[in-house]
Amino acid sequence: MRIALVKRRTTNSMNSPSDRLLRIEELIERLSISRRSIYRLIADGEFPRPIPIGRAARWCLSDVENYLERLKQQRSLAK
């Protein structure tokens, strides 16, 4: 009996690493805020909406990076 091992792809089929899709757990870790805070920011229109994939929600890394860059720019303008 032969068993074939299949290497699981760690990235999706999008073009660049910045287009990788993030799970909510990855957002929580990356942003250091709670799940509730993320969804509150979405409801307030401040954070990118997730991409629904079946019952799952995913965020484009590039959207999250753009959000963080916007925060940095707002912080520098406030000084």
Secondary structure, DSSP 8 states (H G I E B T S, - for coil): ---------SS-SSSSGGG-EE-HHHHHHHHT--HHHHHHHHHTT-S---EEETTEEEEEHHHHHHHHHHHHHHHHHH-
